[in-house]
């Protein structure tokens, strides 16, 4: 049934090779870090070097290195670069 101008969720078809899984993964990690950071903050005081992940907004990859990836990001409305270490 075409031409009615509305698309329901069950009518949408996506090609797997066109889904940006990296972006979806980053959005999920950001959401989970917000939820987890709320629980952790109540359990122990933050270390001096720790940041509030809810204020971090990752933008795009700047570079990949031997031990991690550097992202362009904003933290508390300031432009920053964030390096995320690869898991071992």
PDB file of N, CA, C and O in Angstrom:
ATOM      1  N   UNK A   1       0.849  -1.178   0.000  1.00  0.00           N
ATOM      2  CA  UNK A   1       0.000   0.000   0.000  1.00  0.00           C
ATOM      3  C   UNK A   1       0.887   1.232   0.000  1.00  0.00           C
ATOM      4  O   UNK A   1       1.325   1.681   1.059  1.00  0.00           O
ATOM      5  N   UNK A   2       1.155   1.778  -1.171  1.00  0.00           N
ATOM      6  CA  UNK A   2       2.051   2.920  -1.304  1.00  0.00           C
ATOM      7  C   UNK A   2       1.255   4.198  -1.501  1.00  0.00           C
ATOM      8  O   UNK A   2       0.088   4.180  -1.890  1.00  0.00           O
ATOM      9  N   UNK A   3       1.936   5.328  -1.215  1.00  0.00           N
ATOM     10  CA  UNK A   3       1.360   6.615  -1.525  1.00  0.00           C
ATOM     11  C   UNK A   3       0.510   7.237  -0.437  1.00  0.00           C
ATOM     12  O   UNK A   3      -0.067   8.302  -0.657  1.00  0.00           O
ATOM     13  N   UNK A   4       0.406   6.610   0.736  1.00  0.00           N
ATOM     14  CA  UNK A   4      -0.415   7.236   1.775  1.00  0.00           C
ATOM     15  C   UNK A   4       0.360   8.253   2.610  1.00  0.00           C
ATOM     16  O   UNK A   4      -0.241   8.973   3.408  1.00  0.00           O
ATOM     17  N   UNK A   5       1.693   8.326   2.441  1.00  0.00           N
ATOM     18  CA  UNK A   5       2.475   9.366   3.090  1.00  0.00           C
ATOM     19  C   UNK A   5       2.931   9.055   4.498  1.00  0.00           C
ATOM     20  O   UNK A   5       3.667   9.856   5.074  1.00  0.00           O
ATOM     21  N   UNK A   6       2.539   7.946   5.080  1.00  0.00           N
ATOM     22  CA  UNK A   6       3.008   7.602   6.417  1.00  0.00           C
ATOM     23  C   UNK A   6       3.657   6.227   6.388  1.00  0.00           C
ATOM     24  O   UNK A   6       3.270   5.344   5.623  1.00  0.00           O
ATOM     25  N   UNK A   7       4.651   6.079   7.241  1.00  0.00           N
ATOM     26  CA  UNK A   7       5.362   4.811   7.313  1.00  0.00           C
ATOM     27  C   UNK A   7       5.310   4.334   8.753  1.00  0.00           C
ATOM     28  O   UNK A   7       5.689   5.067   9.666  1.00  0.00           O
ATOM     29  N   UNK A   8       4.857   3.147   8.957  1.00  0.00           N
ATOM     30  CA  UNK A   8       4.858   2.595  10.309  1.00  0.00           C
ATOM     31  C   UNK A   8       6.147   1.825  10.524  1.00  0.00           C
ATOM     32  O   UNK A   8       6.836   1.486   9.562  1.00  0.00           O
ATOM     33  N   UNK A   9       6.481   1.546  11.775  1.00  0.00           N
ATOM     34  CA  UNK A   9       7.696   0.829  12.115  1.00  0.00           C
ATOM     35  C   UNK A   9       7.783  -0.538  11.464  1.00  0.00           C
ATOM     36  O   UNK A   9       8.873  -0.979  11.099  1.00  0.00           O
ATOM     37  N   UNK A  10       6.662  -1.209  11.312  1.00  0.00           N
ATOM     38  CA  UNK A  10       6.700  -2.550  10.732  1.00  0.00           C
ATOM     39  C   UNK A  10       6.900  -2.527   9.223  1.00  0.00           C
ATOM     40  O   UNK A  10       7.244  -3.551   8.634  1.00  0.00           O
ATOM     41  N   UNK A  11       6.690  -1.363   8.580  1.00  0.00           N
ATOM     42  CA  UNK A  11       6.855  -1.253   7.138  1.00  0.00           C
ATOM     43  C   UNK A  11       8.268  -0.850   6.735  1.00  0.00           C
ATOM     44  O   UNK A  11       8.613  -0.910   5.554  1.00  0.00           O
ATOM     45  N   UNK A  12       9.083  -0.445   7.691  1.00  0.00           N
ATOM     46  CA  UNK A  12      10.421   0.045   7.359  1.00  0.00           C
ATOM     47  C   UNK A  12      11.382  -1.130   7.226  1.00  0.00           C
ATOM     48  O   UNK A  12      11.425  -2.013   8.082  1.00  0.00           O
ATOM     49  N   UNK A  13      12.146  -1.126   6.150  1.00  0.00           N
ATOM     50  CA  UNK A  13      13.133  -2.169   5.885  1.00  0.00           C
ATOM     51  C   UNK A  13      14.487  -1.483   5.761  1.00  0.00           C
ATOM     52  O   UNK A  13      14.620  -0.467   5.078  1.00  0.00           O
ATOM     53  N   UNK A  14      15.490  -2.049   6.430  1.00  0.00           N
ATOM     54  CA  UNK A  14      16.830  -1.478   6.391  1.00  0.00           C
ATOM     55  C   UNK A  14      17.808  -2.507   5.850  1.00  0.00           C
ATOM     56  O   UNK A  14      17.704  -3.696   6.154  1.00  0.00           O
ATOM     57  N   UNK A  15      18.751  -2.047   5.053  1.00  0.00           N
ATOM     58  CA  UNK A  15      19.832  -2.908   4.597  1.00  0.00           C
ATOM     59  C   UNK A  15      20.886  -2.955   5.686  1.00  0.00           C
ATOM     60  O   UNK A  15      21.297  -1.910   6.190  1.00  0.00           O
ATOM     61  N   UNK A  16      21.324  -4.127   6.054  1.00  0.00           N
ATOM     62  CA  UNK A  16      22.288  -4.298   7.145  1.00  0.00           C
ATOM     63  C   UNK A  16      23.601  -3.580   6.857  1.00  0.00           C
ATOM     64  O   UNK A  16      24.238  -3.086   7.788  1.00  0.00           O
ATOM     65  N   UNK A  17      24.025  -3.508   5.596  1.00  0.00           N
ATOM     66  CA  UNK A  17      25.294  -2.867   5.272  1.00  0.00           C
ATOM     67  C   UNK A  17      25.205  -1.338   5.311  1.00  0.00           C
ATOM     68  O   UNK A  17      26.221  -0.659   5.157  1.00  0.00           O
ATOM     69  N   UNK A  18      24.009  -0.793   5.514  1.00  0.00           N
ATOM     70  CA  UNK A  18      23.861   0.661   5.574  1.00  0.00           C
ATOM     71  C   UNK A  18      23.545   1.170   6.976  1.00  0.00           C
ATOM     72  O   UNK A  18      23.309   2.365   7.158  1.00  0.00           O
ATOM     73  N   UNK A  19      23.536   0.289   7.960  1.00  0.00           N
ATOM     74  CA  UNK A  19      23.284   0.703   9.340  1.00  0.00           C
ATOM     75  C   UNK A  19      24.603   1.080   9.975  1.00  0.00           C
ATOM     76  O   UNK A  19      25.563   0.313   9.915  1.00  0.00           O
ATOM     77  N   UNK A  20      24.662   2.258  10.586  1.00  0.00           N
ATOM     78  CA  UNK A  20      25.875   2.750  11.239  1.00  0.00           C
ATOM     79  C   UNK A  20      25.937   2.176  12.655  1.00  0.00           C
ATOM     80  O   UNK A  20      25.491   2.810  13.611  1.00  0.00           O
ATOM     81  N   UNK A  21      26.491   0.976  12.777  1.00  0.00           N
ATOM     82  CA  UNK A  21      26.553   0.296  14.067  1.00  0.00           C
ATOM     83  C   UNK A  21      27.470   1.021  15.044  1.00  0.00           C
ATOM     84  O   UNK A  21      27.219   1.000  16.249  1.00  0.00           O
ATOM     85  N   UNK A  22      28.520   1.657  14.553  1.00  0.00           N
ATOM     86  CA  UNK A  22      29.447   2.390  15.427  1.00  0.00           C
ATOM     87  C   UNK A  22      28.699   3.521  16.136  1.00  0.00           C
ATOM     88  O   UNK A  22      28.867   3.719  17.339  1.00  0.00           O
ATOM     89  N   UNK A  23      27.889   4.249  15.404  1.00  0.00           N
ATOM     90  CA  UNK A  23      27.115   5.342  15.988  1.00  0.00           C
ATOM     91  C   UNK A  23      26.102   4.822  16.997  1.00  0.00           C
ATOM     92  O   UNK A  23      25.945   5.393  18.076  1.00  0.00           O
ATOM     93  N   UNK A  24      25.412   3.737  16.645  1.00  0.00           N
ATOM     94  CA  UNK A  24      24.444   3.149  17.574  1.00  0.00           C
ATOM     95  C   UNK A  24      25.138   2.656  18.839  1.00  0.00           C
ATOM     96  O   UNK A  24      24.606   2.807  19.938  1.00  0.00           O
ATOM     97  N   UNK A  25      26.316   2.071  18.689  1.00  0.00           N
ATOM     98  CA  UNK A  25      27.071   1.580  19.835  1.00  0.00           C
ATOM     99  C   UNK A  25      27.483   2.741  20.742  1.00  0.00           C
ATOM    100  O   UNK A  25      27.402   2.633  21.966  1.00  0.00           O
ATOM    101  N   UNK A  26      27.923   3.848  20.144  1.00  0.00           N
ATOM    102  CA  UNK A  26      28.321   5.014  20.934  1.00  0.00           C
ATOM    103  C   UNK A  26      27.122   5.603  21.673  1.00  0.00           C
ATOM    104  O   UNK A  26      27.253   6.012  22.827  1.00  0.00           O
ATOM    105  N   UNK A  27      25.960   5.652  21.028  1.00  0.00           N
ATOM    106  CA  UNK A  27      24.757   6.165  21.684  1.00  0.00           C
ATOM    107  C   UNK A  27      24.343   5.279  22.850  1.00  0.00           C
ATOM    108  O   UNK A  27      23.962   5.775  23.910  1.00  0.00           O
ATOM    109  N   UNK A  28      24.419   3.966  22.651  1.00  0.00           N
ATOM    110  CA  UNK A  28      24.073   3.039  23.720  1.00  0.00           C
ATOM    111  C   UNK A  28      25.052   3.164  24.879  1.00  0.00           C
ATOM    112  O   UNK A  28      24.640   3.180  26.039  1.00  0.00           O
ATOM    113  N   UNK A  29      26.340   3.254  24.576  1.00  0.00           N
ATOM    114  CA  UNK A  29      27.345   3.381  25.636  1.00  0.00           C
ATOM    115  C   UNK A  29      27.150   4.680  26.412  1.00  0.00           C
ATOM    116  O   UNK A  29      27.297   4.700  27.634  1.00  0.00           O
ATOM    117  N   UNK A  30      26.822   5.757  25.713  1.00  0.00           N
ATOM    118  CA  UNK A  30      26.576   7.032  26.384  1.00  0.00           C
ATOM    119  C   UNK A  30      25.367   6.916  27.320  1.00  0.00           C
ATOM    120  O   UNK A  30      25.408   7.388  28.456  1.00  0.00           O
ATOM    121  N   UNK A  31      24.310   6.295  26.842  1.00  0.00           N
ATOM    122  CA  UNK A  31      23.118   6.126  27.672  1.00  0.00           C
ATOM    123  C   UNK A  31      23.427   5.265  28.896  1.00  0.00           C
ATOM    124  O   UNK A  31      23.057   5.617  30.016  1.00  0.00           O
ATOM    125  N   UNK A  32      24.099   4.150  28.684  1.00  0.00           N
ATOM    126  CA  UNK A  32      24.421   3.264  29.798  1.00  0.00           C
ATOM    127  C   UNK A  32      25.356   3.925  30.796  1.00  0.00           C
ATOM    128  O   UNK A  32      25.226   3.721  32.003  1.00  0.00           O
ATOM    129  N   UNK A  33      26.305   4.724  30.295  1.00  0.00           N
ATOM    130  CA  UNK A  33      27.227   5.389  31.214  1.00  0.00           C
ATOM    131  C   UNK A  33      26.489   6.396  32.088  1.00  0.00           C
ATOM    132  O   UNK A  33      26.846   6.588  33.250  1.00  0.00           O
ATOM    133  N   UNK A  34      25.475   7.032  31.543  1.00  0.00           N
ATOM    134  CA  UNK A  34      24.664   7.948  32.355  1.00  0.00           C
ATOM    135  C   UNK A  34      23.946   7.189  33.467  1.00  0.00           C
ATOM    136  O   UNK A  34      23.930   7.623  34.619  1.00  0.00           O
ATOM    137  N   UNK A  35      23.357   6.058  33.112  1.00  0.00           N
ATOM    138  CA  UNK A  35      22.625   5.258  34.096  1.00  0.00           C
ATOM    139  C   UNK A  35      23.580   4.710  35.144  1.00  0.00           C
ATOM    140  O   UNK A  35      23.309   4.802  36.341  1.00  0.00           O
ATOM    141  N   UNK A  36      24.691   4.141  34.702  1.00  0.00           N
ATOM    142  CA  UNK A  36      25.654   3.550  35.628  1.00  0.00           C
ATOM    143  C   UNK A  36      26.312   4.610  36.494  1.00  0.00           C
ATOM    144  O   UNK A  36      26.552   4.373  37.678  1.00  0.00           O
ATOM    145  N   UNK A  37      26.611   5.787  35.922  1.00  0.00           N
ATOM    146  CA  UNK A  37      27.292   6.818  36.706  1.00  0.00           C
ATOM    147  C   UNK A  37      26.397   7.324  37.835  1.00  0.00           C
ATOM    148  O   UNK A  37      26.906   7.733  38.878  1.00  0.00           O
ATOM    149  N   UNK A  38      25.104   7.308  37.654  1.00  0.00           N
ATOM    150  CA  UNK A  38      24.196   7.702  38.738  1.00  0.00           C
ATOM    151  C   UNK A  38      24.321   6.749  39.918  1.00  0.00           C
ATOM    152  O   UNK A  38      24.341   7.179  41.071  1.00  0.00           O
ATOM    153  N   UNK A  39      24.407   5.451  39.628  1.00  0.00           N
ATOM    154  CA  UNK A  39      24.526   4.458  40.689  1.00  0.00           C
ATOM    155  C   UNK A  39      25.899   4.483  41.344  1.00  0.00           C
ATOM    156  O   UNK A  39      26.003   4.338  42.562  1.00  0.00           O
ATOM    157  N   UNK A  40      26.945   4.664  40.565  1.00  0.00           N
ATOM    158  CA  UNK A  40      28.307   4.667  41.089  1.00  0.00           C
ATOM    159  C   UNK A  40      28.542   5.889  41.969  1.00  0.00           C
ATOM    160  O   UNK A  40      29.181   5.786  43.016  1.00  0.00           O
ATOM    161  N   UNK A  41      28.025   7.053  41.549  1.00  0.00           N
ATOM    162  CA  UNK A  41      28.234   8.281  42.312  1.00  0.00           C
ATOM    163  C   UNK A  41      27.688   8.153  43.722  1.00  0.00           C
ATOM    164  O   UNK A  41      28.232   8.751  44.651  1.00  0.00           O
ATOM    165  N   UNK A  42      26.629   7.387  43.897  1.00  0.00           N
ATOM    166  CA  UNK A  42      26.036   7.215  45.210  1.00  0.00           C
ATOM    167  C   UNK A  42      26.880   6.282  46.074  1.00  0.00           C
ATOM    168  O   UNK A  42      26.822   6.361  47.301  1.00  0.00           O
ATOM    169  N   UNK A  43      27.663   5.401  45.451  1.00  0.00           N
ATOM    170  CA  UNK A  43      28.406   4.388  46.184  1.00  0.00           C
ATOM    171  C   UNK A  43      29.770   4.867  46.672  1.00  0.00           C
ATOM    172  O   UNK A  43      30.193   4.467  47.756  1.00  0.00           O
ATOM    173  N   UNK A  44      30.464   5.699  45.923  1.00  0.00           N
ATOM    174  CA  UNK A  44      31.809   6.125  46.307  1.00  0.00           C
ATOM    175  C   UNK A  44      32.090   7.530  45.769  1.00  0.00           C
ATOM    176  O   UNK A  44      31.469   7.959  44.797  1.00  0.00           O
ATOM    177  N   UNK A  45      33.014   8.238  46.391  1.00  0.00           N
ATOM    178  CA  UNK A  45      33.370   9.562  45.872  1.00  0.00           C
ATOM    179  C   UNK A  45      34.200   9.434  44.595  1.00  0.00           C
ATOM    180  O   UNK A  45      34.928   8.457  44.415  1.00  0.00           O
ATOM    181  N   UNK A  46      34.088  10.419  43.719  1.00  0.00           N
ATOM    182  CA  UNK A  46      34.819  10.400  42.450  1.00  0.00           C
ATOM    183  C   UNK A  46      36.292  10.716  42.688  1.00  0.00           C
ATOM    184  O   UNK A  46      36.649  11.486  43.579  1.00  0.00           O
ATOM    185  N   UNK A  47      37.130  10.097  41.866  1.00  0.00           N
ATOM    186  CA  UNK A  47      38.557  10.398  41.898  1.00  0.00           C
ATOM    187  C   UNK A  47      38.788  11.749  41.222  1.00  0.00           C
ATOM    188  O   UNK A  47      37.930  12.230  40.482  1.00  0.00           O
ATOM    189  N   UNK A  48      39.926  12.350  41.471  1.00  0.00           N
ATOM    190  CA  UNK A  48      40.247  13.662  40.916  1.00  0.00           C
ATOM    191  C   UNK A  48      40.267  13.655  39.390  1.00  0.00           C
ATOM    192  O   UNK A  48      39.890  14.644  38.761  1.00  0.00           O
ATOM    193  N   UNK A  49      40.701  12.556  38.797  1.00  0.00           N
ATOM    194  CA  UNK A  49      40.840  12.465  37.354  1.00  0.00           C
ATOM    195  C   UNK A  49      39.562  12.030  36.647  1.00  0.00           C
ATOM    196  O   UNK A  49      39.516  12.067  35.418  1.00  0.00           O
ATOM    197  N   UNK A  50      38.538  11.624  37.361  1.00  0.00           N
ATOM    198  CA  UNK A  50      37.307  11.140  36.752  1.00  0.00           C
ATOM    199  C   UNK A  50      36.436  12.299  36.273  1.00  0.00           C
ATOM    200  O   UNK A  50      36.441  13.384  36.854  1.00  0.00           O
ATOM    201  N   UNK A  51      35.688  12.042  35.196  1.00  0.00           N
ATOM    202  CA  UNK A  51      34.768  13.048  34.664  1.00  0.00           C
ATOM    203  C   UNK A  51      33.354  12.492  34.693  1.00  0.00           C
ATOM    204  O   UNK A  51      33.148  11.286  34.831  1.00  0.00           O
ATOM    205  N   UNK A  52      32.395  13.380  34.563  1.00  0.00           N
ATOM    206  CA  UNK A  52      30.988  12.982  34.484  1.00  0.00           C
ATOM    207  C   UNK A  52      30.691  12.620  33.030  1.00  0.00           C
ATOM    208  O   UNK A  52      30.590  13.499  32.173  1.00  0.00           O
ATOM    209  N   UNK A  53      30.551  11.324  32.758  1.00  0.00           N
ATOM    210  CA  UNK A  53      30.348  10.870  31.381  1.00  0.00           C
ATOM    211  C   UNK A  53      29.042  11.373  30.775  1.00  0.00           C
ATOM    212  O   UNK A  53      28.906  11.402  29.552  1.00  0.00           O
ATOM    213  N   UNK A  54      28.095  11.764  31.593  1.00  0.00           N
ATOM    214  CA  UNK A  54      26.840  12.299  31.073  1.00  0.00           C
ATOM    215  C   UNK A  54      27.058  13.645  30.370  1.00  0.00           C
ATOM    216  O   UNK A  54      26.244  14.054  29.542  1.00  0.00           O
ATOM    217  N   UNK A  55      28.160  14.333  30.703  1.00  0.00           N
ATOM    218  CA  UNK A  55      28.459  15.624  30.080  1.00  0.00           C
ATOM    219  C   UNK A  55      29.311  15.478  28.825  1.00  0.00           C
ATOM    220  O   UNK A  55      29.579  16.467  28.142  1.00  0.00           O
ATOM    221  N   UNK A  56      29.739  14.260  28.514  1.00  0.00           N
ATOM    222  CA  UNK A  56      30.599  14.004  27.365  1.00  0.00           C
ATOM    223  C   UNK A  56      29.761  13.618  26.163  1.00  0.00           C
ATOM    224  O   UNK A  56      28.928  12.714  26.237  1.00  0.00           O
ATOM    225  N   UNK A  57      29.989  14.314  25.044  1.00  0.00           N
ATOM    226  CA  UNK A  57      29.266  14.033  23.805  1.00  0.00           C
ATOM    227  C   UNK A  57      30.292  13.765  22.709  1.00  0.00           C
ATOM    228  O   UNK A  57      30.952  14.688  22.232  1.00  0.00           O
ATOM    229  N   UNK A  58      30.428  12.494  22.308  1.00  0.00           N
ATOM    230  CA  UNK A  58      31.390  12.122  21.275  1.00  0.00           C
ATOM    231  C   UNK A  58      30.874  12.557  19.913  1.00  0.00           C
ATOM    232  O   UNK A  58      29.689  12.421  19.608  1.00  0.00           O
ATOM    233  N   UNK A  59      31.788  13.087  19.096  1.00  0.00           N
ATOM    234  CA  UNK A  59      31.415  13.545  17.752  1.00  0.00           C
ATOM    235  C   UNK A  59      31.915  12.570  16.686  1.00  0.00           C
ATOM    236  O   UNK A  59      31.149  11.733  16.208  1.00  0.00           O
ATOM    237  N   UNK A  60      33.171  12.668  16.315  1.00  0.00           N
ATOM    238  CA  UNK A  60      33.688  11.815  15.259  1.00  0.00           C
ATOM    239  C   UNK A  60      35.118  11.394  15.594  1.00  0.00           C
ATOM    240  O   UNK A  60      35.774  11.978  16.457  1.00  0.00           O
ATOM    241  N   UNK A  61      35.575  10.375  14.894  1.00  0.00           N
ATOM    242  CA  UNK A  61      36.917   9.841  15.109  1.00  0.00           C
ATOM    243  C   UNK A  61      37.935  10.780  14.484  1.00  0.00           C
ATOM    244  O   UNK A  61      37.802  11.188  13.330  1.00  0.00           O
ATOM    245  N   UNK A  62      38.959  11.115  15.268  1.00  0.00           N
ATOM    246  CA  UNK A  62      40.073  11.911  14.746  1.00  0.00           C
ATOM    247  C   UNK A  62      41.172  10.977  14.256  1.00  0.00           C
ATOM    248  O   UNK A  62      41.701  11.153  13.159  1.00  0.00           O
ATOM    249  N   UNK A  63      41.518   9.971  15.083  1.00  0.00           N
ATOM    250  CA  UNK A  63      42.598   9.059  14.714  1.00  0.00           C
ATOM    251  C   UNK A  63      42.479   7.747  15.480  1.00  0.00           C
ATOM    252  O   UNK A  63      41.909   7.682  16.570  1.00  0.00           O
ATOM    253  N   UNK A  64      43.040   6.702  14.866  1.00  0.00           N
ATOM    254  CA  UNK A  64      43.165   5.397  15.519  1.00  0.00           C
ATOM    255  C   UNK A  64      44.641   5.192  15.801  1.00  0.00           C
ATOM    256  O   UNK A  64      45.481   5.477  14.948  1.00  0.00           O
ATOM    257  N   UNK A  65      44.966   4.703  16.980  1.00  0.00           N
ATOM    258  CA  UNK A  65      46.359   4.448  17.326  1.00  0.00           C
ATOM    259  C   UNK A  65      46.556   3.021  17.781  1.00  0.00           C
ATOM    260  O   UNK A  65      45.654   2.188  17.690  1.00  0.00           O
ATOM    261  N   UNK A  66      47.749   2.755  18.272  1.00  0.00           N
ATOM    262  CA  UNK A  66      48.107   1.418  18.726  1.00  0.00           C
ATOM    263  C   UNK A  66      47.267   0.973  19.911  1.00  0.00           C
ATOM    264  O   UNK A  66      46.871  -0.189  19.998  1.00  0.00           O
ATOM    265  N   UNK A  67      46.995   1.907  20.829  1.00  0.00           N
ATOM    266  CA  UNK A  67      46.319   1.544  22.071  1.00  0.00           C
ATOM    267  C   UNK A  67      44.888   2.058  22.192  1.00  0.00           C
ATOM    268  O   UNK A  67      44.199   1.729  23.158  1.00  0.00           O
ATOM    269  N   UNK A  68      44.433   2.852  21.236  1.00  0.00           N
ATOM    270  CA  UNK A  68      43.076   3.377  21.370  1.00  0.00           C
ATOM    271  C   UNK A  68      42.682   4.262  20.207  1.00  0.00           C
ATOM    272  O   UNK A  68      43.356   4.314  19.178  1.00  0.00           O
ATOM    273  N   UNK A  69      41.570   4.956  20.399  1.00  0.00           N
ATOM    274  CA  UNK A  69      40.997   5.840  19.380  1.00  0.00           C
ATOM    275  C   UNK A  69      40.766   7.214  19.984  1.00  0.00           C
ATOM    276  O   UNK A  69      40.295   7.333  21.115  1.00  0.00           O
ATOM    277  N   UNK A  70      41.101   8.254  19.221  1.00  0.00           N
ATOM    278  CA  UNK A  70      40.889   9.632  19.659  1.00  0.00           C
ATOM    279  C   UNK A  70      39.660  10.183  18.949  1.00  0.00           C
ATOM    280  O   UNK A  70      39.537  10.098  17.727  1.00  0.00           O
ATOM    281  N   UNK A  71      38.757  10.747  19.740  1.00  0.00           N
ATOM    282  CA  UNK A  71      37.511  11.303  19.215  1.00  0.00           C
ATOM    283  C   UNK A  71      37.480  12.810  19.426  1.00  0.00           C
ATOM    284  O   UNK A  71      38.016  13.319  20.411  1.00  0.00           O
ATOM    285  N   UNK A  72      36.858  13.511  18.509  1.00  0.00           N
ATOM    286  CA  UNK A  72      36.487  14.897  18.746  1.00  0.00           C
ATOM    287  C   UNK A  72      35.212  14.836  19.573  1.00  0.00           C
ATOM    288  O   UNK A  72      34.310  14.052  19.280  1.00  0.00           O
ATOM    289  N   UNK A  73      35.142  15.670  20.610  1.00  0.00           N
ATOM    290  CA  UNK A  73      34.006  15.598  21.521  1.00  0.00           C
ATOM    291  C   UNK A  73      33.758  16.960  22.144  1.00  0.00           C
ATOM    292  O   UNK A  73      34.536  17.895  21.957  1.00  0.00           O
ATOM    293  N   UNK A  74      32.670  17.059  22.883  1.00  0.00           N
ATOM    294  CA  UNK A  74      32.430  18.221  23.732  1.00  0.00           C
ATOM    295  C   UNK A  74      32.199  17.710  25.143  1.00  0.00           C
ATOM    296  O   UNK A  74      31.555  16.684  25.360  1.00  0.00           O
ATOM    297  N   UNK A  75      32.748  18.461  26.103  1.00  0.00           N
ATOM    298  CA  UNK A  75      32.542  18.141  27.508  1.00  0.00           C
ATOM    299  C   UNK A  75      32.137  19.420  28.210  1.00  0.00           C
ATOM    300  O   UNK A  75      32.885  20.397  28.236  1.00  0.00           O
ATOM    301  N   UNK A  76      30.949  19.402  28.775  1.00  0.00           N
ATOM    302  CA  UNK A  76      30.439  20.579  29.479  1.00  0.00           C
ATOM    303  C   UNK A  76      30.495  21.815  28.566  1.00  0.00           C
ATOM    304  O   UNK A  76      30.911  22.896  28.980  1.00  0.00           O
ATOM    305  N   UNK A  77      30.060  21.617  27.310  1.00  0.00           N
ATOM    306  CA  UNK A  77      29.994  22.662  26.269  1.00  0.00           C
ATOM    307  C   UNK A  77      31.351  23.205  25.849  1.00  0.00           C
ATOM    308  O   UNK A  77      31.427  24.321  25.333  1.00  0.00           O
ATOM    309  N   UNK A  78      32.421  22.450  26.054  1.00  0.00           N
ATOM    310  CA  UNK A  78      33.748  22.842  25.583  1.00  0.00           C
ATOM    311  C   UNK A  78      34.243  21.791  24.594  1.00  0.00           C
ATOM    312  O   UNK A  78      34.030  20.597  24.801  1.00  0.00           O
ATOM    313  N   UNK A  79      34.911  22.233  23.508  1.00  0.00           N
ATOM    314  CA  UNK A  79      35.493  21.291  22.559  1.00  0.00           C
ATOM    315  C   UNK A  79      36.678  20.593  23.208  1.00  0.00           C
ATOM    316  O   UNK A  79      37.553  21.237  23.787  1.00  0.00           O
ATOM    317  N   UNK A  80      36.695  19.285  23.106  1.00  0.00           N
ATOM    318  CA  UNK A  80      37.782  18.491  23.683  1.00  0.00           C
ATOM    319  C   UNK A  80      38.117  17.340  22.743  1.00  0.00           C
ATOM    320  O   UNK A  80      37.368  17.042  21.812  1.00  0.00           O
ATOM    321  N   UNK A  81      39.251  16.699  23.000  1.00  0.00           N
ATOM    322  CA  UNK A  81      39.606  15.457  22.338  1.00  0.00           C
ATOM    323  C   UNK A  81      39.631  14.395  23.430  1.00  0.00           C
ATOM    324  O   UNK A  81      40.201  14.603  24.501  1.00  0.00           O
ATOM    325  N   UNK A  82      39.016  13.272  23.150  1.00  0.00           N
ATOM    326  CA  UNK A  82      38.990  12.191  24.132  1.00  0.00           C
ATOM    327  C   UNK A  82      39.600  10.936  23.580  1.00  0.00           C
ATOM    328  O   UNK A  82      39.227  10.484  22.497  1.00  0.00           O
ATOM    329  N   UNK A  83      40.544  10.357  24.318  1.00  0.00           N
ATOM    330  CA  UNK A  83      41.155   9.106  23.897  1.00  0.00           C
ATOM    331  C   UNK A  83      40.542   7.957  24.676  1.00  0.00           C
ATOM    332  O   UNK A  83      40.495   7.981  25.906  1.00  0.00           O
ATOM    333  N   UNK A  84      40.080   6.965  23.961  1.00  0.00           N
ATOM    334  CA  UNK A  84      39.472   5.793  24.565  1.00  0.00           C
ATOM    335  C   UNK A  84      40.377   4.610  24.273  1.00  0.00           C
ATOM    336  O   UNK A  84      40.626   4.271  23.116  1.00  0.00           O
ATOM    337  N   UNK A  85      40.867   3.985  25.338  1.00  0.00           N
ATOM    338  CA  UNK A  85      41.793   2.887  25.199  1.00  0.00           C
ATOM    339  C   UNK A  85      41.077   1.617  24.766  1.00  0.00           C
ATOM    340  O   UNK A  85      39.958   1.341  25.198  1.00  0.00           O
ATOM    341  N   UNK A  86      41.734   0.852  23.912  1.00  0.00           N
ATOM    342  CA  UNK A  86      41.190  -0.433  23.479  1.00  0.00           C
ATOM    343  C   UNK A  86      41.276  -1.417  24.639  1.00  0.00           C
ATOM    344  O   UNK A  86      42.194  -1.352  25.456  1.00  0.00           O
ATOM    345  N   UNK A  87      40.321  -2.318  24.702  1.00  0.00           N
ATOM    346  CA  UNK A  87      40.396  -3.345  25.742  1.00  0.00           C
ATOM    347  C   UNK A  87      41.475  -4.353  25.374  1.00  0.00           C
ATOM    348  O   UNK A  87      41.790  -4.554  24.201  1.00  0.00           O
ATOM    349  N   UNK A  88      42.020  -4.965  26.376  1.00  0.00           N
ATOM    350  CA  UNK A  88      43.133  -5.904  26.153  1.00  0.00           C
ATOM    351  C   UNK A  88      42.589  -7.268  25.840  1.00  0.00           C
ATOM    352  O   UNK A  88      43.358  -8.203  25.620  1.00  0.00           O
TER     353      UNK A  88
END
